[in-house]
Amino acid sequence: MIDAVIDPFIEFAFMRRAAVGCLALSLAAPPIGVFLMLRRMSLMGDAMSHAVLPGAAIGYLLFGLSLPAMSLGGFVAGFAVALAAGLVARSTLLREDASLAGFYLVSLAAGVLIVSVRGSNIDLLHVLFGTVLALDDSALILVASIATVSLVVLAAIYRPLVLECFDPQFLRSTSRWSSPTHLIFLVLVVLNLVAGFQALGTLMAVGIMLLPAVTARFWADDVSGLILVAVACAFAASLAGLLLSYYANVPTGPAIILLCGVFYLVSMFVGRRGGIVWSLVPRRHLEA
Amino acid sequence: MKLRFISRLGLAAVILLALSGAASAASKVKAVASFSILGDMVGQVGGDRVEVITLVGPNGDAHVFSPTPADAKALASADVFFVNGLGFEGWIERLKKSSGFEGEEVVASKGVKPLRMEGEHSETIDPHAWQDLANGKMYVANIRDGLIAADPDGKSVYEANAAKYLDAIAKEERAVKAALDALPVARRKIITSHDAFGYFGAAYGLKIIAPQGVSTDSEASARDVAEIIRQIRQAKVPAVFVETITDPRLLDQIARETGAKIGGALYSDALSGPDGPAPTYLDMFRHNVEAITQALSS
């Protein structure tokens, strides 16, 4: 049994690389997902993942299959959309979710247009997103660097970020850190999405950010607990997904995200905090 | 009343269209080819008498093509439409219906003995028949007959062009055989993504191992990659080739892990642009054979 788990990693370097890439991603993306969830911005991750597309496409068209160009392009496009949505939300009647929807749809349409205008119709989506089985040194370094930076920055802005989640009015009235915190957090979201595309190779990269976070909600109450559970869940799903892909012969990225989804469904029923099963068990009423 | 007016308008439009079609046919035969390799062949046989429009252009992937309105327009006004057949162009039926094409359809692979391809779930027919020059000759004959049927006046021109082209193909065929026969038998095996070289391998004695299934649109699993790596290690495959139209990163990873050499790009389903290394069908063969012999002989 242990052999079955370890052998593929011993025999094949690509399995080791995939594992390292996924684990690095699982270290940084789930905590960010936790904050997205707490700020009721869960769906923003998905919107942003589409917004990244035109930037990556332009990077590819200008410089070919170059990791820095595509990552930088994706980052710039994603951040521009997030920033523009935030600005519009603060200066006009539109709420942030509505303005984000507007901008990301424009960005997505531009991406699809750029991809198909190029005359030849190579399946650019295959090219734009790496595959977890083909992580080379530069991709690994990119993913690991983004994970490191994300964790350090998260630690630095942890207090204002938590405050902004639970009492944004209080933070705004007592500190100048409200807007900078929000911006830095947006940068982290986009950075981790770009890393996720490299590592997981699909638009589903946003899954490893959010699914562990919503899973954790059924097991922990405080923010640090949520983060711990989410990271553990992402770790487990990554390794199990790789092995599932190895033994059951299914594509790796979707396997990992689907396992995250299984954890989520199971937690929804048996989670200690508000799992459905527990609410069915009759409990004694408190009596005065 | 209004309806009748519209239907009359439609009728008038159809008549106009038919007239304009007839007028242009008098000057040049309008031929549409489904992909770039076929387009080159039709151009070679048709010469000056035929105007060729290619739907899937150079470097395009015909497996996942989605036609534009301009393509449908080109097809609607075409006199003759050349397709590969053997299930290569899955999108063709829908395009034909939506464009209202009413000309002659010529299946270029008619008469070719199809190779079976073992897929993951089922056995399917390998459509890449043009990768064997002997089949290429049948393509040329079918194209010639198709053009003659569409434009009987040009019969002598088409026959002369086709005869010249067939000679050139036969010459290239001998060159390919000679080049590959010169390689040591133990080294005659390559890995290439997207197994489009089944016919090539069968015709010229080259063992082809492919890391992905039949089509470019399936994503490889960890087991697929692991099996390929094991295979390369066991069979001591000397070279891995990157095809023009699939993700090269996966092959890079495999090459890194096995120490196999990375050959250049092989052209399989599409030609390069006019300035590239494979602007025509025969250039494509020259380019591929040179790349293969270079990687395997060292």
Interface residues (C-beta under 8 A of the other chain):
Chain A: P8 E11 F12 A13 F14 M15 R17 A18 L65 G119 S120 N121 I122 D123 H126 V127 G130 T131 L133 A134 L135 D136 G201 L242 S245 Y246 Y247 A248 N249 V250 P251 T252 G253 P254 A255
Chain B: V56 G57 P58 N59 G60 D61 V64 F65 S66 T216 D217 E219 A220 S221 A222 R223 D224 V225 A226 I229 I245 T246 D247 P248 R249 L250 D252 Q253 I254 R256 E257 A270
